Amino acid sequence: MKNINHFIKQISKIDLFNSLNEEELKKIFSEDEFNKEEYKKDSIIRFRGSKLNDMLILFSGEIKTEMNDFNGKTIQIERIKAPAILASGFLFSPERKLPVNIISIKPTIILTINSDKLIKISTENKTFLENLLKNISKKIDFLSQKLWLSSLKTLREKIIFFLIQQMNEQNNDKFIEMNITVEELSKLFGVARPSLSRAFSELENEGIICKNGNRVNIIDKKSMKFNF
């Protein structure tokens, strides 16, 4: 394995693996224990409905997950930067089928580890097991948030939900830094970009927020009606 120090440093950034020491990581990621897949920008990494027998590790690059609604409209579910674990919530499900397409946004490297190997590591390392369960729980929590988002009826509600979610994640109720473009956010909400821009403008005109580039200042938090 080339540049092992860089490899170990990158893998150790993932919560799942930070309980393991260097020797344990080298053993897991020996040549015969994992596979490496390289993808160019805008490549399909996995199709919706694909069987998931291996854990997918986003080692480098960035991906997005998408699915189509009944009208054929593409909806972006998530955007993920490396390093990260992908689709852990479905790895041990009865069907083990991906509900989304996984697409590379930039040149990307995916590492795969067989699920049986993960079970073996979990039986030998309690902390690893705890981290694996936490990772799966986070994914389930994310999906529940997405389900809540889809239940909101108006675009205004969806924007406010998103802003409050970002405030919580960034631990800042004064302003947030947008880590997603308007185009990507419109896909996330399943609406046209002009409609999204217009809804943001309405919130600004009402004095609830003030958008300046990638920063959204929260002016009137009390008018953001949701409590999460």
Buried (B, 14 or more C-beta within 10 A) or exposed (E): EEEEEEBBEBBBEBBBBEBBEEEBBBEBBEEEEBEEBEBEEEBEBBEBEBEBEBBBBBBBBBBBBBBEEEEEEEBBBBBBEBBBBBBBBBBBEEEBEBBBBBBBBBEBBBBBBBBEBBEEBBEEBEEBBEBBEEBBEBBEEEBEBBEEBEEBEEBBBBBBBBBBBBBEEEEEEEBBEBEBEBEBBBBBBBBEBEEBBEBBEEBBEEEBBEBEEEEBEBBEEEEBEEEE
